[in-house]
């Protein structure tokens, strides 16, 4: 999707993708990554996710990137985060203790901007990209990571013909095709979440699974 699409969604408050609670996949599966406390965790397209707070509360410094300044300002205001702001290259950075949120284009992010990270958490980034941007997203993310870096990836699976997205459907085969050139892939689990997604049922979806993967950068 084009940047203006997401800016418009945040301006109009059309953010059904935002969860009002910490993601269950994060609390259930993140310990399986065996990430040492103190390791910096990168969250691409982080929005105003409460998962940022959970990661920080567990002892993991968090670095995120998000296109919308409204999202990051809302995160700080709603969670009482007294973030300081500074400009670095093409990014406006919101900083607090153990928290560094970059406002700007993910594709402009460089290893120097990001710094050293030891883990990635992707709940809503991959499934937000239209098909033509998925491979560039995966490829660019791989350039930011060192070999051995683990990732927790959460995707959705449904009949794409029932809803145009976003969020988009990603099958296990598509995840394999996208990530296998760069990562070792391990499925962690899947569950039927249709009953808990009235917004997506209203858009016509009749079957909906959520899948989790552990990936390790080659």
Backbone as JSON Lines, residues from 0, in Angstrom:
{"i":0,"aa":"X","n":[0.84,-1.18,0.0],"ca":[0.0,0.0,0.0],"c":[0.89,1.24,0.0]}
{"i":1,"aa":"X","n":[0.41,2.34,-0.59],"ca":[1.18,3.57,-0.64],"c":[1.18,4.26,0.72]}
{"i":2,"aa":"X","n":[2.23,5.06,1.02],"ca":[2.28,5.73,2.33],"c":[1.03,6.53,2.65]}
{"i":3,"aa":"X","n":[0.47,7.21,1.65],"ca":[-0.7,8.05,1.93],"c":[-1.88,7.22,2.42]}
{"i":4,"aa":"X","n":[-1.98,5.97,1.98],"ca":[-3.05,5.08,2.45],"c":[-2.98,4.95,3.97]}
{"i":5,"aa":"X","n":[-1.78,4.7,4.51],"ca":[-1.63,4.51,5.94],"c":[-1.77,5.81,6.71]}
{"i":6,"aa":"X","n":[-1.25,6.91,6.15],"ca":[-1.45,8.21,6.79],"c":[-2.95,8.51,6.93]}
{"i":7,"aa":"X","n":[-3.7,8.21,5.87],"ca":[-5.14,8.47,5.89],"c":[-5.84,7.58,6.92]}
{"i":8,"aa":"X","n":[-5.42,6.33,7.03],"ca":[-6.03,5.44,8.01],"c":[-5.85,5.98,9.43]}
{"i":9,"aa":"X","n":[-4.65,6.47,9.73],"ca":[-4.4,7.01,11.07],"c":[-5.13,8.33,11.27]}
{"i":10,"aa":"X","n":[-5.21,9.18,10.25],"ca":[-5.93,10.45,10.39],"c":[-7.4,10.22,10.68]}
{"i":11,"aa":"X","n":[-7.98,9.2,10.03],"ca":[-9.41,8.92,10.19],"c":[-9.7,7.96,11.35]}
{"i":12,"aa":"X","n":[-8.65,7.47,11.99],"ca":[-8.86,6.53,13.09],"c":[-9.31,5.17,12.62]}
{"i":13,"aa":"X","n":[-9.04,4.83,11.37],"ca":[-9.44,3.53,10.82],"c":[-8.3,2.53,11.08]}
{"i":14,"aa":"X","n":[-8.18,2.15,12.34],"ca":[-7.03,1.34,12.76],"c":[-7.52,0.06,13.44]}
{"i":15,"aa":"X","n":[-8.38,-0.66,12.73],"ca":[-8.88,-1.93,13.24],"c":[-7.78,-2.94,13.48]}
{"i":16,"aa":"X","n":[-6.63,-2.74,12.84],"ca":[-5.48,-3.64,13.02],"c":[-4.84,-3.46,14.4]}
{"i":17,"aa":"X","n":[-5.13,-2.33,15.07],"ca":[-4.55,-2.11,16.4],"c":[-5.28,-2.95,17.43]}
{"i":18,"aa":"X","n":[-4.53,-3.65,18.26],"ca":[-5.12,-4.49,19.29],"c":[-5.12,-3.75,20.63]}
{"i":19,"aa":"X","n":[-6.22,-3.89,21.36],"ca":[-6.36,-3.2,22.65],"c":[-5.77,-3.99,23.8]}
{"i":20,"aa":"X","n":[-5.1,-5.09,23.48],"ca":[-4.45,-5.92,24.5],"c":[-3.15,-6.44,23.93]}
{"i":21,"aa":"X","n":[-2.29,-6.92,24.79],"ca":[-1.02,-7.51,24.36],"c":[-1.32,-8.78,23.58]}
{"i":22,"aa":"X","n":[-0.61,-8.99,22.49],"ca":[-0.88,-10.12,21.61],"c":[-0.56,-11.45,22.31]}
{"i":23,"aa":"X","n":[-1.5,-12.39,22.24],"ca":[-1.31,-13.69,22.89],"c":[-0.16,-14.48,22.27]}
{"i":24,"aa":"X","n":[0.06,-14.31,20.98],"ca":[1.17,-15.02,20.34],"c":[2.51,-14.57,20.9]}
{"i":25,"aa":"X","n":[2.59,-13.28,21.22],"ca":[3.84,-12.75,21.78],"c":[4.11,-13.37,23.13]}
{"i":26,"aa":"X","n":[3.14,-13.35,24.02],"ca":[3.38,-13.87,25.36],"c":[3.56,-15.39,25.36]}
{"i":27,"aa":"X","n":[2.9,-16.06,24.41],"ca":[2.99,-17.53,24.36],"c":[4.29,-18.0,23.7]}
{"i":28,"aa":"X","n":[4.67,-17.37,22.6],"ca":[5.76,-17.91,21.8],"c":[7.1,-17.19,21.92]}
{"i":29,"aa":"X","n":[7.1,-15.94,22.39],"ca":[8.37,-15.22,22.46],"c":[9.39,-15.95,23.33]}
{"i":30,"aa":"X","n":[8.99,-16.53,24.48],"ca":[9.98,-17.26,25.28],"c":[10.65,-18.41,24.51]}
{"i":31,"aa":"X","n":[9.96,-18.94,23.47],"ca":[10.53,-20.04,22.7],"c":[11.73,-19.59,21.86]}
{"i":32,"aa":"X","n":[11.87,-18.29,21.66],"ca":[13.01,-17.79,20.9],"c":[14.29,-17.79,21.74]}
{"i":33,"aa":"X","n":[14.11,-17.9,23.08],"ca":[15.25,-17.95,24.0],"c":[16.18,-16.75,23.8]}
{"i":34,"aa":"X","n":[15.58,-15.56,23.8],"ca":[16.34,-14.32,23.63],"c":[16.81,-13.84,25.0]}
{"i":35,"aa":"X","n":[18.09,-13.58,25.14],"ca":[18.65,-13.14,26.41],"c":[18.09,-11.77,26.8]}
{"i":36,"aa":"X","n":[17.81,-11.6,28.08],"ca":[17.35,-10.31,28.56],"c":[18.41,-9.25,28.3]}
{"i":37,"aa":"X","n":[17.95,-8.07,27.94],"ca":[18.87,-7.0,27.57],"c":[19.1,-6.91,26.08]}
{"i":38,"aa":"X","n":[18.62,-7.9,25.32],"ca":[18.75,-7.9,23.87],"c":[17.78,-6.9,23.26]}
{"i":39,"aa":"X","n":[18.25,-6.08,22.32],"ca":[17.37,-5.13,21.64],"c":[16.48,-5.86,20.64]}
{"i":40,"aa":"X","n":[15.16,-5.57,20.71],"ca":[14.17,-6.2,19.84],"c":[13.65,-5.17,18.85]}
{"i":41,"aa":"X","n":[13.67,-5.51,17.59],"ca":[13.19,-4.63,16.53],"c":[11.76,-4.99,16.16]}
{"i":42,"aa":"X","n":[10.89,-3.96,16.13],"ca":[9.48,-4.15,15.78],"c":[9.17,-3.28,14.56]}
{"i":43,"aa":"X","n":[9.16,-3.86,13.35],"ca":[8.84,-3.07,12.16],"c":[7.36,-2.74,12.09]}
{"i":44,"aa":"X","n":[7.05,-1.54,11.57],"ca":[5.68,-1.05,11.43],"c":[4.93,-1.21,12.75]}
{"i":45,"aa":"X","n":[5.5,-0.63,13.8],"ca":[5.05,-0.91,15.17],"c":[3.75,-0.23,15.55]}
{"i":46,"aa":"X","n":[3.32,0.84,14.83],"ca":[2.1,1.52,15.21],"c":[2.17,2.02,16.64]}
{"i":47,"aa":"X","n":[1.05,1.84,17.37],"ca":[1.04,2.19,18.79],"c":[0.82,0.93,19.63]}
{"i":48,"aa":"X","n":[1.37,-0.16,19.17],"ca":[1.13,-1.47,19.78],"c":[1.51,-1.53,21.25]}
{"i":49,"aa":"X","n":[0.64,-2.14,22.05],"ca":[0.94,-2.38,23.45],"c":[2.03,-3.43,23.61]}
{"i":50,"aa":"X","n":[2.31,-4.17,22.56],"ca":[3.38,-5.17,22.61],"c":[4.73,-4.52,22.89]}
{"i":51,"aa":"X","n":[4.89,-3.26,22.49],"ca":[6.13,-2.54,22.76],"c":[6.36,-2.44,24.26]}
{"i":52,"aa":"X","n":[5.28,-2.11,24.99],"ca":[5.39,-1.99,26.45],"c":[5.7,-3.34,27.09]}
{"i":53,"aa":"X","n":[5.06,-4.39,26.58],"ca":[5.28,-5.72,27.16],"c":[6.73,-6.14,27.0]}
{"i":54,"aa":"X","n":[7.26,-5.97,25.8],"ca":[8.65,-6.35,25.57],"c":[9.59,-5.59,26.5]}
{"i":55,"aa":"X","n":[9.35,-4.29,26.62],"ca":[10.2,-3.49,27.51],"c":[10.06,-3.95,28.96]}
{"i":56,"aa":"X","n":[8.83,-4.28,29.37],"ca":[8.61,-4.72,30.75],"c":[9.3,-6.04,31.06]}
{"i":57,"aa":"X","n":[9.57,-6.83,30.02],"ca":[10.24,-8.12,30.19],"c":[11.76,-8.01,30.15]}
{"i":58,"aa":"X","n":[12.25,-6.78,30.03],"ca":[13.69,-6.58,30.05],"c":[14.35,-6.48,28.7]}
{"i":59,"aa":"X","n":[13.55,-6.2,27.64],"ca":[14.11,-6.1,26.29],"c":[14.01,-4.66,25.8]}
{"i":60,"aa":"X","n":[15.11,-3.98,25.58],"ca":[15.05,-2.67,24.93],"c":[14.4,-2.82,23.55]}
{"i":61,"aa":"X","n":[13.55,-1.86,23.2],"ca":[12.76,-1.96,21.98],"c":[13.12,-0.85,21.01]}
{"i":62,"aa":"X","n":[13.31,-1.21,19.75],"ca":[13.47,-0.23,18.69],"c":[12.41,-0.52,17.64]}
{"i":63,"aa":"X","n":[11.64,0.5,17.26],"ca":[10.58,0.31,16.28],"c":[10.72,1.29,15.14]}
{"i":64,"aa":"X","n":[10.0,1.01,14.06],"ca":[9.9,1.96,12.97],"c":[8.44,2.03,12.56]}
{"i":65,"aa":"X","n":[7.97,3.25,12.31],"ca":[6.56,3.48,12.0],"c":[6.45,4.7,11.1]}
{"i":66,"aa":"X","n":[5.63,4.59,10.07],"ca":[5.47,5.68,9.1],"c":[4.73,6.88,9.69]}
{"i":67,"aa":"X","n":[3.74,6.62,10.53],"ca":[2.83,7.66,11.0],"c":[3.28,8.28,12.31]}
{"i":68,"aa":"X","n":[3.49,9.59,12.3],"ca":[3.78,10.3,13.55],"c":[2.59,10.25,14.48]}
{"i":69,"aa":"X","n":[1.37,10.25,13.94],"ca":[0.18,10.18,14.78],"c":[0.19,8.9,15.62]}
{"i":70,"aa":"X","n":[0.64,7.8,15.04],"ca":[0.68,6.54,15.76],"c":[1.64,6.61,16.94]}
{"i":71,"aa":"X","n":[2.83,7.15,16.7],"ca":[3.82,7.21,17.77],"c":[3.43,8.22,18.84]}
{"i":72,"aa":"X","n":[2.85,9.33,18.43],"ca":[2.38,10.31,19.42],"c":[1.26,9.73,20.26]}
{"i":73,"aa":"X","n":[0.38,8.94,19.63],"ca":[-0.7,8.29,20.38],"c":[-0.14,7.27,21.36]}
{"i":74,"aa":"X","n":[0.85,6.51,20.93],"ca":[1.47,5.53,21.83],"c":[2.02,6.22,23.07]}
{"i":75,"aa":"X","n":[2.74,7.29,22.88],"ca":[3.33,8.0,24.02],"c":[2.26,8.6,24.92]}
{"i":76,"aa":"X","n":[1.26,9.24,24.32],"ca":[0.21,9.9,25.12],"c":[-0.64,8.89,25.88]}
{"i":77,"aa":"X","n":[-1.02,7.8,25.24],"ca":[-1.92,6.83,25.85],"c":[-1.24,5.97,26.91]}
{"i":78,"aa":"X","n":[0.08,5.89,26.85],"ca":[0.8,5.03,27.78],"c":[1.7,5.8,28.75]}
{"i":79,"aa":"X","n":[1.55,7.12,28.75],"ca":[2.33,7.93,29.68],"c":[3.82,7.83,29.46]}
{"i":80,"aa":"X","n":[4.22,7.75,28.2],"ca":[5.66,7.63,27.87],"c":[6.19,9.04,27.57]}
{"i":81,"aa":"X","n":[7.07,9.56,28.43],"ca":[7.58,10.93,28.23],"c":[8.73,10.96,27.23]}
{"i":82,"aa":"X","n":[8.42,10.61,26.0],"ca":[9.48,10.46,24.99],"c":[10.1,11.8,24.61]}
{"i":83,"aa":"X","n":[11.4,11.78,24.47],"ca":[12.12,12.91,23.91],"c":[12.18,12.73,22.39]}
{"i":84,"aa":"X","n":[12.27,13.81,21.67],"ca":[12.31,13.72,20.21],"c":[13.61,14.33,19.68]}
{"i":85,"aa":"X","n":[14.16,13.65,18.69],"ca":[15.34,14.18,18.01],"c":[15.31,13.71,16.57]}
{"i":86,"aa":"X","n":[16.03,14.41,15.72],"ca":[16.11,14.05,14.31],"c":[17.44,13.35,14.04]}
{"i":87,"aa":"X","n":[17.36,12.24,13.31],"ca":[18.55,11.51,12.91],"c":[18.38,11.08,11.47]}
{"i":88,"aa":"X","n":[19.13,11.7,10.56],"ca":[19.0,11.38,9.14],"c":[17.59,11.65,8.65]}
{"i":89,"aa":"X","n":[16.95,10.63,8.09],"ca":[15.6,10.8,7.55],"c":[14.51,10.52,8.58]}
{"i":90,"aa":"X","n":[14.88,10.3,9.83],"ca":[13.91,9.88,10.84],"c":[13.79,10.87,11.99]}
{"i":91,"aa":"X","n":[12.57,11.0,12.48],"ca":[12.3,11.65,13.75],"c":[12.22,10.54,14.78]}
{"i":92,"aa":"X","n":[13.02,10.62,15.83],"ca":[13.11,9.53,16.8],"c":[12.46,9.94,18.12]}
{"i":93,"aa":"X","n":[11.57,9.06,18.6],"ca":[10.93,9.22,19.91],"c":[11.66,8.29,20.88]}
{"i":94,"aa":"X","n":[12.22,8.86,21.93],"ca":[13.07,8.08,22.83],"c":[12.59,8.16,24.27]}
{"i":95,"aa":"X","n":[12.65,7.03,24.93],"ca":[12.45,6.95,26.37],"c":[13.37,5.84,26.86]}
{"i":96,"aa":"X","n":[13.39,5.59,28.13],"ca":[14.24,4.54,28.66],"c":[13.93,3.21,27.99]}
{"i":97,"aa":"X","n":[14.92,2.61,27.37],"ca":[14.81,1.3,26.71],"c":[13.81,1.31,25.55]}
{"i":98,"aa":"X","n":[13.6,2.48,24.95],"ca":[12.63,2.59,23.86],"c":[13.13,3.6,22.83]}
{"i":99,"aa":"X","n":[13.15,3.19,21.56],"ca":[13.61,4.06,20.48],"c":[12.73,3.82,19.26]}
{"i":100,"aa":"X","n":[11.86,4.77,18.98],"ca":[10.88,4.61,17.9],"c":[11.21,5.58,16.77]}
{"i":101,"aa":"X","n":[11.45,5.03,15.57],"ca":[11.81,5.82,14.41],"c":[10.56,6.12,13.59]}
{"i":102,"aa":"X","n":[10.31,7.39,13.36],"ca":[9.18,7.79,12.51],"c":[9.7,8.06,11.11]}
{"i":103,"aa":"X","n":[9.27,7.22,10.15],"ca":[9.73,7.39,8.78],"c":[9.51,6.13,7.98]}
{"i":104,"aa":"X","n":[10.07,6.1,6.79],"ca":[9.89,5.02,5.82],"c":[10.78,3.83,6.17]}
{"i":105,"aa":"X","n":[10.17,2.68,6.36],"ca":[10.93,1.46,6.66],"c":[12.04,1.23,5.64]}
{"i":106,"aa":"X","n":[11.76,1.47,4.36],"ca":[12.73,1.19,3.31],"c":[13.91,2.14,3.32]}
{"i":107,"aa":"X","n":[13.81,3.23,4.06],"ca":[14.94,4.16,4.2],"c":[15.83,3.8,5.37]}
{"i":108,"aa":"X","n":[15.4,2.84,6.19],"ca":[16.15,2.45,7.38],"c":[17.42,1.71,6.99]}
{"i":109,"aa":"X","n":[18.54,2.1,7.59],"ca":[19.82,1.46,7.32],"c":[20.32,0.75,8.58]}
{"i":110,"aa":"X","n":[21.3,-0.16,8.43],"ca":[21.89,-0.77,9.64],"c":[22.42,0.26,10.62]}
{"i":111,"aa":"X","n":[22.97,1.36,10.11],"ca":[23.49,2.41,10.99],"c":[22.36,3.08,11.76]}
{"i":112,"aa":"X","n":[21.21,3.3,11.1],"ca":[20.04,3.87,11.78],"c":[19.55,2.94,12.89]}
{"i":113,"aa":"X","n":[19.46,1.67,12.55],"ca":[18.86,0.7,13.45],"c":[19.77,0.35,14.61]}
{"i":114,"aa":"X","n":[21.06,0.26,14.35],"ca":[21.96,-0.21,15.38],"c":[21.86,-1.72,15.53]}
{"i":115,"aa":"X","n":[22.53,-2.25,16.52],"ca":[22.56,-3.69,16.72],"c":[21.26,-4.17,17.38]}
{"i":116,"aa":"X","n":[20.59,-5.1,16.71],"ca":[19.41,-5.72,17.3],"c":[19.63,-7.23,17.32]}
{"i":117,"aa":"X","n":[19.04,-7.89,18.32],"ca":[19.25,-9.32,18.46],"c":[18.01,-10.14,18.25]}
{"i":118,"aa":"X","n":[16.91,-9.48,17.86],"ca":[15.65,-10.2,17.65],"c":[14.69,-9.29,16.89]}
{"i":119,"aa":"X","n":[13.73,-9.9,16.18],"ca":[12.69,-9.16,15.47],"c":[11.33,-9.74,15.86]}
{"i":120,"aa":"X","n":[10.36,-8.85,16.03],"ca":[8.98,-9.27,16.29],"c":[8.09,-8.61,15.23]}
{"i":121,"aa":"X","n":[7.47,-9.45,14.39],"ca":[6.61,-8.97,13.3],"c":[5.22,-9.56,13.45]}
{"i":122,"aa":"X","n":[4.3,-8.76,14.01],"ca":[2.91,-9.21,14.1],"c":[2.05,-8.63,12.98]}
{"i":123,"aa":"X","n":[2.34,-7.39,12.59],"ca":[1.43,-6.71,11.67],"c":[2.13,-6.1,10.46]}
{"i":124,"aa":"X","n":[3.42,-6.34,10.3],"ca":[4.14,-5.73,9.19],"c":[3.96,-6.51,7.9]}
{"i":125,"aa":"X","n":[4.37,-7.78,7.89],"ca":[4.28,-8.56,6.65],"c":[2.87,-8.58,6.1]}
{"i":126,"aa":"X","n":[1.88,-8.78,6.95],"ca":[0.5,-8.92,6.46],"c":[-0.11,-7.58,6.04]}
{"i":127,"aa":"X","n":[0.63,-6.49,6.24],"ca":[0.13,-5.19,5.8],"c":[0.58,-4.84,4.38]}
{"i":128,"aa":"X","n":[1.56,-5.58,3.85],"ca":[2.11,-5.26,2.53],"c":[1.32,-5.96,1.43]}
{"i":129,"aa":"X","n":[0.98,-5.21,0.39],"ca":[0.42,-5.82,-0.81],"c":[1.48,-6.71,-1.45]}
{"i":130,"aa":"X","n":[1.05,-7.61,-2.31],"ca":[1.93,-8.66,-2.83],"c":[3.22,-8.12,-3.44]}
{"i":131,"aa":"X","n":[3.14,-7.01,-4.17],"ca":[4.33,-6.52,-4.87],"c":[5.39,-5.95,-3.93]}
{"i":132,"aa":"X","n":[5.02,-5.68,-2.68],"ca":[5.98,-5.12,-1.74],"c":[6.49,-6.13,-0.71]}
{"i":133,"aa":"X","n":[5.95,-7.34,-0.72],"ca":[6.36,-8.32,0.3],"c":[7.81,-8.74,0.12]}
{"i":134,"aa":"X","n":[8.19,-9.11,-1.09],"ca":[9.57,-9.55,-1.29],"c":[10.56,-8.42,-1.02]}
{"i":135,"aa":"X","n":[10.31,-7.18,-1.49],"ca":[11.22,-6.09,-1.13],"c":[11.3,-5.86,0.38]}
{"i":136,"aa":"X","n":[10.16,-6.01,1.08],"ca":[10.17,-5.87,2.54],"c":[11.04,-6.93,3.19]}
{"i":137,"aa":"X","n":[10.85,-8.18,2.81],"ca":[11.61,-9.27,3.4],"c":[13.1,-9.11,3.08]}
{"i":138,"aa":"X","n":[13.41,-8.75,1.85],"ca":[14.8,-8.58,1.43],"c":[15.47,-7.44,2.21]}
{"i":139,"aa":"X","n":[14.76,-6.31,2.35],"ca":[15.36,-5.18,3.07],"c":[15.55,-5.5,4.54]}
{"i":140,"aa":"X","n":[14.57,-6.17,5.13],"ca":[14.71,-6.55,6.53],"c":[15.94,-7.44,6.73]}
{"i":141,"aa":"X","n":[16.16,-8.35,5.81],"ca":[17.31,-9.25,5.91],"c":[18.63,-8.47,5.89]}
{"i":142,"aa":"X","n":[18.68,-7.36,5.15],"ca":[19.92,-6.57,5.1],"c":[20.23,-5.88,6.42]}
{"i":143,"aa":"X","n":[19.22,-5.77,7.29],"ca":[19.39,-5.06,8.56],"c":[19.85,-5.97,9.7]}
{"i":144,"aa":"X","n":[19.85,-7.29,9.45],"ca":[20.07,-8.25,10.53],"c":[21.36,-9.04,10.34]}
{"i":145,"aa":"X","n":[21.95,-9.41,11.45],"ca":[23.13,-10.26,11.43],"c":[22.72,-11.73,11.39]}
{"i":146,"aa":"X","n":[23.57,-12.6,10.84],"ca":[23.28,-14.04,10.89],"c":[23.04,-14.49,12.33]}
{"i":147,"aa":"X","n":[22.06,-15.39,12.48],"ca":[21.72,-15.9,13.8],"c":[20.62,-15.14,14.5]}
{"i":148,"aa":"X","n":[20.18,-14.0,13.94],"ca":[19.13,-13.21,14.58],"c":[17.78,-13.91,14.46]}
{"i":149,"aa":"X","n":[17.09,-14.17,15.57],"ca":[15.79,-14.83,15.5],"c":[14.66,-13.82,15.28]}
{"i":150,"aa":"X","n":[13.54,-14.32,14.78],"ca":[12.35,-13.51,14.55],"c":[11.11,-14.29,14.92]}
{"i":151,"aa":"X","n":[10.17,-13.62,15.56],"ca":[8.83,-14.18,15.76],"c":[7.92,-13.52,14.74]}
{"i":152,"aa":"X","n":[7.36,-14.32,13.83],"ca":[6.51,-13.83,12.76],"c":[5.09,-14.35,12.96]}
{"i":153,"aa":"X","n":[4.11,-13.45,12.9],"ca":[2.7,-13.81,13.02],"c":[2.0,-13.45,11.72]}
{"i":154,"aa":"X","n":[1.29,-14.41,11.13],"ca":[0.56,-14.16,9.89],"c":[-0.91,-14.56,10.03]}
{"i":155,"aa":"X","n":[-1.69,-14.2,9.03],"ca":[-3.09,-14.61,8.95],"c":[-3.3,-15.43,7.68]}
{"i":156,"aa":"X","n":[-4.23,-16.38,7.74],"ca":[-4.59,-17.18,6.58],"c":[-6.11,-17.21,6.44]}
{"i":157,"aa":"X","n":[-6.57,-16.79,5.27],"ca":[-8.0,-16.84,4.94],"c":[-8.1,-16.84,3.42]}
{"i":158,"aa":"X","n":[-9.3,-17.0,2.91],"ca":[-9.49,-16.95,1.46],"c":[-9.37,-15.51,1.0]}
{"i":159,"aa":"X","n":[-8.29,-15.19,0.29],"ca":[-8.05,-13.82,-0.13],"c":[-9.19,-13.29,-1.01]}
{"i":160,"aa":"X","n":[-9.88,-14.19,-1.71],"ca":[-11.0,-13.77,-2.55],"c":[-12.16,-13.21,-1.75]}
{"i":161,"aa":"X","n":[-12.2,-13.5,-0.44],"ca":[-13.29,-13.02,0.4],"c":[-13.07,-11.6,0.89]}
{"i":162,"aa":"X","n":[-11.83,-11.12,0.86],"ca":[-11.51,-9.79,1.36],"c":[-10.23,-9.31,0.69]}
{"i":163,"aa":"X","n":[-10.18,-8.07,0.2],"ca":[-9.0,-7.62,-0.51],"c":[-7.8,-7.32,0.38]}
{"i":164,"aa":"X","n":[-8.03,-7.09,1.68],"ca":[-6.93,-6.72,2.56],"c":[-6.62,-5.24,2.47]}
{"i":165,"aa":"X","n":[-5.78,-4.7,3.34],"ca":[-5.09,-5.38,4.43],"c":[-6.02,-5.62,5.62]}
{"i":166,"aa":"X","n":[-5.67,-6.56,6.51],"ca":[-4.5,-7.43,6.46],"c":[-4.64,-8.46,5.35]}
{"i":167,"aa":"X","n":[-3.51,-8.86,4.78],"ca":[-3.5,-9.82,3.69],"c":[-3.25,-11.23,4.21]}
{"i":168,"aa":"X","n":[-3.74,-12.19,3.44],"ca":[-3.53,-13.59,3.78],"c":[-2.17,-14.06,3.28]}
{"i":169,"aa":"X","n":[-1.45,-14.8,4.13],"ca":[-0.16,-15.39,3.76],"c":[-0.17,-16.86,4.14]}
{"i":170,"aa":"X","n":[-0.13,-17.72,3.15],"ca":[-0.11,-19.15,3.42],"c":[1.28,-19.58,3.89]}
{"i":171,"aa":"X","n":[1.36,-20.8,4.43],"ca":[2.65,-21.35,4.85],"c":[3.6,-21.45,3.65]}
{"i":172,"aa":"X","n":[3.06,-21.81,2.49],"ca":[3.9,-21.91,1.29],"c":[4.45,-20.55,0.89]}
{"i":173,"aa":"X","n":[3.65,-19.5,1.03],"ca":[4.11,-18.16,0.68],"c":[5.17,-17.68,1.67]}
{"i":174,"aa":"X","n":[5.0,-17.98,2.94],"ca":[6.01,-17.63,3.94],"c":[7.32,-18.34,3.6]}
{"i":175,"aa":"X","n":[7.23,-19.6,3.24],"ca":[8.42,-20.37,2.88],"c":[9.12,-19.74,1.67]}
{"i":176,"aa":"X","n":[8.36,-19.39,0.65],"ca":[8.95,-18.83,-0.56],"c":[9.62,-17.48,-0.29]}
{"i":177,"aa":"X","n":[9.0,-16.67,0.55],"ca":[9.53,-15.33,0.83],"c":[10.79,-15.38,1.7]}
{"i":178,"aa":"X","n":[10.76,-16.21,2.73],"ca":[11.8,-16.13,3.75],"c":[12.92,-17.15,3.61]}
{"i":179,"aa":"X","n":[12.67,-18.27,2.94],"ca":[13.68,-19.33,2.91],"c":[15.03,-18.91,2.31]}
{"i":180,"aa":"X","n":[15.1,-17.93,1.39],"ca":[16.43,-17.53,0.93],"c":[17.29,-16.88,2.02]}
{"i":181,"aa":"X","n":[16.65,-16.4,3.08],"ca":[17.37,-15.64,4.1],"c":[17.32,-16.26,5.5]}
{"i":182,"aa":"X","n":[16.32,-17.12,5.72],"ca":[16.07,-17.6,7.08],"c":[15.82,-19.1,7.12]}
{"i":183,"aa":"X","n":[16.13,-19.69,8.27],"ca":[15.65,-21.02,8.6],"c":[14.28,-20.83,9.26]}
{"i":184,"aa":"X","n":[13.28,-21.6,8.82],"ca":[11.89,-21.37,9.22],"c":[11.38,-22.56,10.04]}
{"i":185,"aa":"X","n":[10.76,-22.25,11.17],"ca":[10.17,-23.28,12.02],"c":[8.75,-22.87,12.41]}
{"i":186,"aa":"X","n":[7.72,-23.6,11.98],"ca":[6.36,-23.29,12.42],"c":[6.22,-23.53,13.92]}
{"i":187,"aa":"X","n":[5.57,-22.59,14.6],"ca":[5.36,-22.72,16.05],"c":[3.94,-23.1,16.42]}
{"i":188,"aa":"X","n":[2.98,-22.8,15.55],"ca":[1.6,-23.14,15.86],"c":[0.63,-22.31,15.06]}
{"i":189,"aa":"X","n":[-0.61,-22.75,15.07],"ca":[-1.68,-21.99,14.42],"c":[-2.96,-22.18,15.2]}
{"i":190,"aa":"X","n":[-3.87,-21.23,15.07],"ca":[-5.14,-21.34,15.77],"c":[-6.23,-20.62,14.99]}
{"i":191,"aa":"X","n":[-7.44,-21.08,15.15],"ca":[-8.61,-20.49,14.53],"c":[-9.01,-19.27,15.35]}
{"i":192,"aa":"X","n":[-9.02,-18.07,14.74],"ca":[-9.35,-16.86,15.48],"c":[-10.61,-16.17,14.93]}
{"i":193,"aa":"X","n":[-11.36,-16.85,14.1],"ca":[-12.53,-16.22,13.47],"c":[-13.51,-15.68,14.51]}
{"i":194,"aa":"X","n":[-13.74,-16.45,15.56],"ca":[-14.73,-16.04,16.57],"c":[-14.34,-14.75,17.27]}
{"i":195,"aa":"X","n":[-13.06,-14.46,17.33],"ca":[-12.6,-13.26,18.04],"c":[-12.36,-12.08,17.12]}
{"i":196,"aa":"X","n":[-12.76,-12.19,15.84],"ca":[-12.53,-11.12,14.87],"c":[-13.83,-10.7,14.18]}
{"i":197,"aa":"X","n":[-14.76,-10.06,14.91],"ca":[-16.03,-9.64,14.3],"c":[-15.84,-8.65,13.15]}
{"i":198,"aa":"X","n":[-14.8,-7.82,13.23],"ca":[-14.54,-6.84,12.17],"c":[-14.24,-7.54,10.85]}
{"i":199,"aa":"X","n":[-13.47,-8.61,10.91],"ca":[-13.13,-9.33,9.68],"c":[-14.28,-10.22,9.22]}
{"i":200,"aa":"X","n":[-15.05,-10.76,10.15],"ca":[-16.26,-11.5,9.76],"c":[-17.21,-10.59,9.0]}
{"i":201,"aa":"X","n":[-17.32,-9.35,9.46],"ca":[-18.21,-8.39,8.81],"c":[-17.75,-8.05,7.4]}
{"i":202,"aa":"X","n":[-16.47,-8.26,7.12],"ca":[-15.93,-7.99,5.78],"c":[-16.06,-9.21,4.86]}
{"i":203,"aa":"X","n":[-16.64,-10.3,5.38],"ca":[-16.95,-11.45,4.53],"c":[-16.12,-12.69,4.76]}
{"i":204,"aa":"X","n":[-15.2,-12.67,5.69],"ca":[-14.35,-13.83,5.92],"c":[-15.12,-14.91,6.67]}
{"i":205,"aa":"X","n":[-15.01,-16.15,6.2],"ca":[-15.71,-17.27,6.82],"c":[-14.77,-18.25,7.51]}
{"i":206,"aa":"X","n":[-13.47,-18.19,7.21],"ca":[-12.46,-19.0,7.88],"c":[-11.22,-18.14,8.08]}
{"i":207,"aa":"X","n":[-10.65,-18.21,9.29],"ca":[-9.52,-17.35,9.6],"c":[-8.6,-18.02,10.61]}
{"i":208,"aa":"X","n":[-7.37,-18.27,10.21],"ca":[-6.36,-18.84,11.09],"c":[-5.23,-17.84,11.3]}
{"i":209,"aa":"X","n":[-4.61,-17.91,12.47],"ca":[-3.41,-17.14,12.75],"c":[-2.27,-18.14,12.9]}
{"i":210,"aa":"X","n":[-1.15,-17.86,12.27],"ca":[-0.01,-18.78,12.31],"c":[1.22,-18.05,12.83]}
{"i":211,"aa":"X","n":[2.05,-18.79,13.58],"ca":[3.28,-18.24,14.13],"c":[4.48,-19.04,13.65]}
{"i":212,"aa":"X","n":[5.57,-18.33,13.42],"ca":[6.8,-18.95,12.95],"c":[7.99,-18.4,13.72]}
{"i":213,"aa":"X","n":[8.95,-19.27,13.94],"ca":[10.26,-18.85,14.43],"c":[11.21,-18.88,13.23]}
{"i":214,"aa":"X","n":[11.81,-17.75,12.94],"ca":[12.76,-17.64,11.85],"c":[14.12,-17.28,12.41]}
{"i":215,"aa":"X","n":[15.17,-17.77,11.78],"ca":[16.53,-17.41,12.19],"c":[17.3,-17.0,10.94]}
{"i":216,"aa":"X","n":[17.88,-15.81,10.99],"ca":[18.63,-15.29,9.85],"c":[19.82,-16.2,9.56]}
{"i":217,"aa":"X","n":[19.94,-16.59,8.28],"ca":[21.07,-17.46,7.87],"c":[22.39,-16.7,7.94]}
